[in-house]
Amino acid sequence: MILAGDIGGTKTLLGVFDAAPVRPRPAFVRSYGTLDFDELSVMIAEFFRDAETRPDAIDRACFGVAGPVMDEAAQLTNVPWRVDARRVAADFTFRGVSLLNDLEAMGYAVPVLRESEVHVLQEGEALRGGNIALIAAGTGLGQALIHNINGRFVPSASEGGHADFAARTEREIALVRDLTARYGRADVEHVISGRGFFNIHPVAHRDAPCLAGVDLGDLEAPAVISAAAMERRCPGCVETLDMFVEAYGAESGNLALRTVSSGGLFIGGGIAPKILPALTNGTFMHAFRAKPPLDALVAAMPVKVILNAEAGLLGAAVFAADRT
């Protein structure tokens, strides 16, 4: 059996899988609050108790982590966790443990996703031999390139979510000024992530009060803002969500250009499925395509939202299964 994990800034998914060809089959999956545990090994021990599984039943383990992986270890970007593959292997005497960036792990799931697990924003036409790009906003913002190497898709990690945010409009310029004053610089994750709602909302409401009673001290504020916007109960919340979606579309188009993702661009993460009506009203795709002189290039690329909330976990299992 395979142990797979998707370790995020807010929650962590752990699962045991049967190493079936192409797409491993989940036997038991459970979600945990990441910061409910001091470290990964403690969480894994509890998972084994919950799953009624012995560590010696595991042939190989793979974990996707929200941070850069260096020398088989990673310091998570948004939580005070350090994950070391060698230490996990020693703690449970696993035969092998792999550590991947979380978007790199999700990339291994993309080729095995079913039609029902994606929502098409732009049909496009995937070119045979083309690369695929992956972007995912959640607690943070992840990006990855999935190289097409002789017909085999091989993901590679990126920390593009921490690149500089490129303002394109007067309202985004105002946002950059605000972010720069607060943080010293404006990176993409400051805008396109869960905390992006916290950063955009004060700028969007600069000239009017919030009619939805949003409390920016509440961790559920992004969900409240999104709901108020999609129900059109608060003009400022509508503006906040519109700025978020437009920036998300523009950055997705930037990634598509940087990677020449003629095989398609996939949108993962926890936010996109929750605001799907806002992604399908034209704002996202207009910003995605507004790339002259290469607007025709991006207009031909398939663009799809990943609906499978366990895609990162599945990708980690795919990676491990290939190495058993």
C-alpha positions as a Python dict, from the first residue, in 0.01 Angstrom:
ca = {
    (1, 'M'): (0, 0, 0),
    (2, 'I'): (92, 366, -45),
    (3, 'L'): (74, 647, 208),
    (4, 'A'): (9, 986, 46),
    (5, 'G'): (-25, 1332, 194),
    (6, 'D'): (-122, 1682, 83),
    (7, 'I'): (13, 1919, 350),
    (8, 'G'): (-134, 2266, 325),
    (9, 'G'): (-129, 2585, 526),
    (10, 'T'): (-476, 2522, 668),
    (11, 'K'): (-551, 2151, 638),
    (12, 'T'): (-367, 1831, 560),
    (13, 'L'): (-508, 1529, 380),
    (14, 'L'): (-358, 1187, 447),
    (15, 'G'): (-461, 868, 269),
    (16, 'V'): (-365, 508, 211),
    (17, 'F'): (-401, 385, -148),
    (18, 'D'): (-384, 60, -337),
    (19, 'A'): (-121, 98, -609),
    (20, 'A'): (-355, 33, -904),
    (21, 'P'): (-221, 101, -1257),
    (22, 'V'): (-251, 464, -1380),
    (23, 'R'): (-470, 586, -1092),
    (24, 'P'): (-423, 449, -738),
    (25, 'R'): (-742, 362, -549),
    (26, 'P'): (-802, 530, -209),
    (27, 'A'): (-862, 286, 78),
    (28, 'F'): (-888, 541, 362),
    (29, 'V'): (-857, 922, 359),
    (30, 'R'): (-881, 1168, 644),
    (31, 'S'): (-845, 1545, 680),
    (32, 'Y'): (-666, 1713, 973),
    (33, 'G'): (-606, 2073, 1075),
    (34, 'T'): (-236, 2126, 1002),
    (35, 'L'): (-171, 2338, 1311),
    (36, 'D'): (-356, 2092, 1534),
    (37, 'F'): (-26, 1900, 1536),
    (38, 'D'): (332, 1999, 1616),
    (39, 'E'): (480, 1798, 1331),
    (40, 'L'): (397, 1556, 1053),
    (41, 'S'): (509, 1236, 1229),
    (42, 'V'): (264, 1297, 1516),
    (43, 'M'): (-17, 1344, 1263),
    (44, 'I'): (81, 1028, 1073),
    (45, 'A'): (77, 826, 1396),
    (46, 'E'): (-278, 943, 1467),
    (47, 'F'): (-377, 870, 1107),
    (48, 'F'): (-256, 510, 1137),
    (49, 'R'): (-470, 471, 1448),
    (50, 'D'): (-771, 619, 1268),
    (51, 'A'): (-713, 402, 960),
    (52, 'E'): (-636, 93, 1167),
    (53, 'T'): (-327, 46, 950),
    (54, 'R'): (22, -62, 1051),
    (55, 'P'): (327, 133, 925),
    (56, 'D'): (484, -191, 798),
    (57, 'A'): (193, -227, 551),
    (58, 'I'): (321, 79, 361),
    (59, 'D'): (546, 15, 62),
    (60, 'R'): (619, 380, -11),
    (61, 'A'): (510, 727, 104),
    (62, 'C'): (490, 1061, -76),
    (63, 'F'): (389, 1401, 60),
    (64, 'G'): (313, 1724, -121),
    (65, 'V'): (405, 2026, 93),
    (66, 'A'): (319, 2395, 60),
    (67, 'G'): (672, 2526, 29),
    (68, 'P'): (1000, 2481, -159),
    (69, 'V'): (1162, 2139, -122),
    (70, 'M'): (1539, 2145, -80),
    (71, 'D'): (1753, 1840, -3),
    (72, 'E'): (1451, 1621, 87),
    (73, 'A'): (1319, 1876, 337),
    (74, 'A'): (1086, 2175, 335),
    (75, 'Q'): (1001, 2468, 557),
    (76, 'L'): (633, 2536, 493),
    (77, 'T'): (567, 2890, 374),
    (78, 'N'): (256, 2979, 573),
    (79, 'V'): (284, 2758, 883),
    (80, 'P'): (576, 2696, 1126),
    (81, 'W'): (635, 2338, 1015),
    (82, 'R'): (951, 2178, 881),
    (83, 'V'): (907, 1844, 706),
    (84, 'D'): (1208, 1616, 654),
    (85, 'A'): (1155, 1307, 440),
    (86, 'R'): (1448, 1123, 601),
    (87, 'R'): (1315, 1180, 951),
    (88, 'V'): (966, 1055, 855),
    (89, 'A'): (1120, 746, 696),
    (90, 'A'): (1319, 679, 1012),
    (91, 'D'): (1023, 740, 1245),
    (92, 'F'): (814, 473, 1072),
    (93, 'T'): (1083, 260, 900),
    (94, 'F'): (920, 323, 562),
    (95, 'R'): (1107, 177, 265),
    (96, 'G'): (1102, 511, 87),
    (97, 'V'): (964, 862, 141),
    (98, 'S'): (937, 1131, -127),
    (99, 'L'): (872, 1500, -68),
    (100, 'L'): (729, 1720, -343),
    (101, 'N'): (610, 2078, -364),
    (102, 'D'): (230, 2066, -330),
    (103, 'L'): (165, 2195, -684),
    (104, 'E'): (424, 1955, -822),
    (105, 'A'): (231, 1675, -650),
    (106, 'M'): (-101, 1800, -787),
    (107, 'G'): (57, 1804, -1130),
    (108, 'Y'): (87, 1426, -1123),
    (109, 'A'): (-292, 1405, -1083),
    (110, 'V'): (-376, 1625, -1383),
    (111, 'P'): (-323, 1358, -1655),
    (112, 'V'): (-544, 1108, -1469),
    (113, 'L'): (-835, 1339, -1383),
    (114, 'R'): (-1174, 1228, -1510),
    (115, 'E'): (-1399, 1449, -1722),
    (116, 'S'): (-1641, 1484, -1429),
    (117, 'E'): (-1358, 1620, -1211),
    (118, 'V'): (-1302, 1938, -1412),
    (119, 'H'): (-1512, 2235, -1526),
    (120, 'V'): (-1421, 2379, -1866),
    (121, 'L'): (-1382, 2758, -1884),
    (122, 'Q'): (-1235, 2753, -2235),
    (123, 'E'): (-1255, 2451, -2461),
    (124, 'G'): (-953, 2540, -2672),
    (125, 'E'): (-758, 2267, -2843),
    (126, 'A'): (-480, 2085, -2662),
    (127, 'L'): (-182, 2039, -2889),
    (128, 'R'): (-24, 1696, -2902),
    (129, 'G'): (313, 1725, -2728),
    (130, 'G'): (215, 2050, -2555),
    (131, 'N'): (304, 2145, -2199),
    (132, 'I'): (42, 2202, -1927),
    (133, 'A'): (39, 2480, -1666),
    (134, 'L'): (-114, 2457, -1319),
    (135, 'I'): (-212, 2740, -1086),
    (136, 'A'): (-391, 2705, -751),
    (137, 'A'): (-508, 2966, -503),
    (138, 'G'): (-590, 2858, -150),
    (139, 'T'): (-418, 2958, 173),
    (140, 'G'): (-133, 3061, -59),
    (141, 'L'): (-79, 3063, -435),
    (142, 'G'): (96, 2773, -608),
    (143, 'Q'): (215, 2739, -965),
    (144, 'A'): (373, 2453, -1158),
    (145, 'L'): (471, 2353, -1509),
    (146, 'I'): (388, 2005, -1634),
    (147, 'H'): (640, 1926, -1908),
    (148, 'N'): (541, 1696, -2192),
    (149, 'I'): (850, 1481, -2246),
    (150, 'N'): (800, 1232, -2527),
    (151, 'G'): (433, 1196, -2435),
    (152, 'R'): (495, 1159, -2060),
    (153, 'F'): (389, 1444, -1832),
    (154, 'V'): (653, 1544, -1575),
    (155, 'P'): (565, 1825, -1329),
    (156, 'S'): (820, 2070, -1197),
    (157, 'A'): (783, 2299, -897),
    (158, 'S'): (773, 2677, -894),
    (159, 'E'): (756, 2956, -637),
    (160, 'G'): (598, 3193, -889),
    (161, 'G'): (328, 3283, -638),
    (162, 'H'): (588, 3495, -458),
    (163, 'A'): (691, 3686, -770),
    (164, 'D'): (603, 4056, -793),
    (165, 'F'): (238, 4137, -858),
    (166, 'A'): (194, 4323, -1188),
    (167, 'A'): (-77, 4591, -1167),
    (168, 'R'): (-266, 4653, -1493),
    (169, 'T'): (-542, 4897, -1395),
    (170, 'E'): (-583, 5209, -1182),
    (171, 'R'): (-756, 5012, -906),
    (172, 'E'): (-474, 4756, -905),
    (173, 'I'): (-218, 5037, -888),
    (174, 'A'): (-400, 5166, -578),
    (175, 'L'): (-387, 4814, -435),
    (176, 'V'): (-11, 4787, -502),
    (177, 'R'): (49, 5119, -325),
    (178, 'D'): (-143, 4989, -23),
    (179, 'L'): (39, 4654, -21),
    (180, 'T'): (379, 4816, -63),
    (181, 'A'): (312, 5049, 231),
    (182, 'R'): (215, 4752, 450),
    (183, 'Y'): (454, 4478, 338),
    (184, 'G'): (742, 4655, 162),
    (185, 'R'): (650, 4489, -167),
    (186, 'A'): (346, 4343, -340),
    (187, 'D'): (377, 3979, -440),
    (188, 'V'): (117, 3781, -634),
    (189, 'E'): (12, 3580, -328),
    (190, 'H'): (-79, 3904, -148),
    (191, 'V'): (-362, 3936, -402),
    (192, 'I'): (-447, 3588, -532),
    (193, 'S'): (-495, 3369, -224),
    (194, 'G'): (-723, 3351, 76),
    (195, 'R'): (-548, 3645, 235),
    (196, 'G'): (-590, 3836, -90),
    (197, 'F'): (-951, 3901, 11),
    (198, 'F'): (-829, 4059, 336),
    (199, 'N'): (-591, 4282, 138),
    (200, 'I'): (-828, 4379, -145),
    (201, 'H'): (-1138, 4446, 68),
    (202, 'P'): (-1016, 4769, 240),
    (203, 'V'): (-912, 4914, -97),
    (204, 'A'): (-1242, 4821, -260),
    (205, 'H'): (-1434, 4978, 31),
    (206, 'R'): (-1226, 5294, 55),
    (207, 'D'): (-1517, 5517, -56),
    (208, 'A'): (-1812, 5326, 92),
    (209, 'P'): (-1896, 5116, 400),
    (210, 'C'): (-1933, 4740, 377),
    (211, 'L'): (-2301, 4648, 366),
    (212, 'A'): (-2229, 4282, 444),
    (213, 'G'): (-2081, 4352, 788),
    (214, 'V'): (-1753, 4180, 704),
    (215, 'D'): (-1516, 4144, 999),
    (216, 'L'): (-1159, 4127, 866),
    (217, 'G'): (-1052, 3982, 1201),
    (218, 'D'): (-1258, 3671, 1124),
    (219, 'L'): (-1084, 3390, 933),
    (220, 'E'): (-1413, 3326, 751),
    (221, 'A'): (-1415, 3678, 603),
    (222, 'P'): (-1322, 3562, 249),
    (223, 'A'): (-1623, 3330, 241),
    (224, 'V'): (-1850, 3608, 369),
    (225, 'I'): (-1716, 3851, 108),
    (226, 'S'): (-1758, 3599, -174),
    (227, 'A'): (-2113, 3510, -72),
    (228, 'A'): (-2215, 3877, -42),
    (229, 'A'): (-2059, 3948, -381),
    (230, 'M'): (-2220, 3658, -566),
    (231, 'E'): (-2557, 3748, -409),
    (232, 'R'): (-2486, 4114, -497),
    (233, 'R'): (-2572, 4232, -145),
    (234, 'C'): (-2275, 4469, -112),
    (235, 'P'): (-2119, 4678, -394),
    (236, 'G'): (-1781, 4683, -218),
    (237, 'C'): (-1779, 4305, -185),
    (238, 'V'): (-1870, 4280, -554),
    (239, 'E'): (-1571, 4503, -628),
    (240, 'T'): (-1346, 4289, -404),
    (241, 'L'): (-1441, 3963, -574),
    (242, 'D'): (-1421, 4123, -918),
    (243, 'M'): (-1067, 4247, -850),
    (244, 'F'): (-969, 3903, -719),
    (245, 'V'): (-1111, 3718, -1021),
    (246, 'E'): (-960, 3961, -1270),
    (247, 'A'): (-617, 3936, -1109),
    (248, 'Y'): (-649, 3555, -1101),
    (249, 'G'): (-733, 3547, -1472),
    (250, 'A'): (-449, 3781, -1563),
    (251, 'E'): (-190, 3584, -1362),
    (252, 'S'): (-318, 3258, -1513),
    (253, 'G'): (-264, 3410, -1857),
    (254, 'N'): (86, 3520, -1752),
    (255, 'L'): (167, 3164, -1646),
    (256, 'A'): (22, 3027, -1971),
    (257, 'L'): (253, 3259, -2167),
    (258, 'R'): (561, 3187, -1957),
    (259, 'T'): (515, 2813, -2002),
    (260, 'V'): (355, 2815, -2351),
    (261, 'S'): (95, 2577, -2210),
    (262, 'S'): (-48, 2462, -2541),
    (263, 'G'): (-165, 2146, -2365),
    (264, 'G'): (-389, 2354, -2140),
    (265, 'L'): (-399, 2544, -1813),
    (266, 'F'): (-558, 2389, -1504),
    (267, 'I'): (-684, 2583, -1202),
    (268, 'G'): (-662, 2395, -873),
    (269, 'G'): (-687, 2493, -509),
    (270, 'G'): (-977, 2534, -272),
    (271, 'I'): (-1098, 2878, -381),
    (272, 'A'): (-1189, 2824, -748),
    (273, 'P'): (-1470, 2567, -699),
    (274, 'K'): (-1626, 2786, -428),
    (275, 'I'): (-1647, 3092, -655),
    (276, 'L'): (-1717, 2907, -980),
    (277, 'P'): (-2008, 3139, -1077),
    (278, 'A'): (-1768, 3434, -1057),
    (279, 'L'): (-1512, 3250, -1273),
    (280, 'T'): (-1769, 3178, -1543),
    (281, 'N'): (-1913, 3531, -1589),
    (282, 'G'): (-1644, 3632, -1839),
    (283, 'T'): (-1419, 3844, -1615),
    (284, 'F'): (-1160, 3570, -1558),
    (285, 'M'): (-1132, 3466, -1922),
    (286, 'H'): (-1125, 3825, -2051),
    (287, 'A'): (-823, 3896, -1829),
    (288, 'F'): (-669, 3561, -1927),
    (289, 'R'): (-694, 3640, -2301),
    (290, 'A'): (-593, 4007, -2285),
    (291, 'K'): (-233, 3937, -2391),
    (292, 'P'): (-169, 4112, -2725),
    (293, 'P'): (18, 4040, -2943),
    (294, 'L'): (-23, 3677, -2824),
    (295, 'D'): (-394, 3688, -2741),
    (296, 'A'): (-469, 3435, -3016),
    (297, 'L'): (-219, 3193, -2859),
    (298, 'V'): (-382, 3198, -2515),
    (299, 'A'): (-732, 3196, -2667),
    (300, 'A'): (-651, 2855, -2819),
    (301, 'M'): (-544, 2696, -2487),
    (302, 'P'): (-787, 2476, -2292),
    (303, 'V'): (-861, 2622, -1948),
    (304, 'K'): (-1016, 2398, -1682),
    (305, 'V'): (-1103, 2424, -1312),
    (306, 'I'): (-1019, 2116, -1104),
    (307, 'L'): (-1325, 2014, -902),
    (308, 'N'): (-1164, 1717, -724),
    (309, 'A'): (-1078, 1852, -378),
    (310, 'E'): (-830, 1567, -328),
    (311, 'A'): (-629, 1621, -647),
    (312, 'G'): (-309, 1702, -455),
    (313, 'L'): (-342, 1385, -249),
    (314, 'L'): (-413, 1181, -561),
    (315, 'G'): (-107, 1324, -734),
    (316, 'A'): (117, 1229, -441),
    (317, 'A'): (-23, 874, -462),
    (318, 'V'): (39, 863, -840),
    (319, 'F'): (402, 966, -785),
    (320, 'A'): (454, 702, -515),
    (321, 'A'): (283, 428, -719),
    (322, 'D'): (521, 492, -1009),
    (323, 'R'): (812, 421, -775),
    (324, 'T'): (693, 107, -595),
}
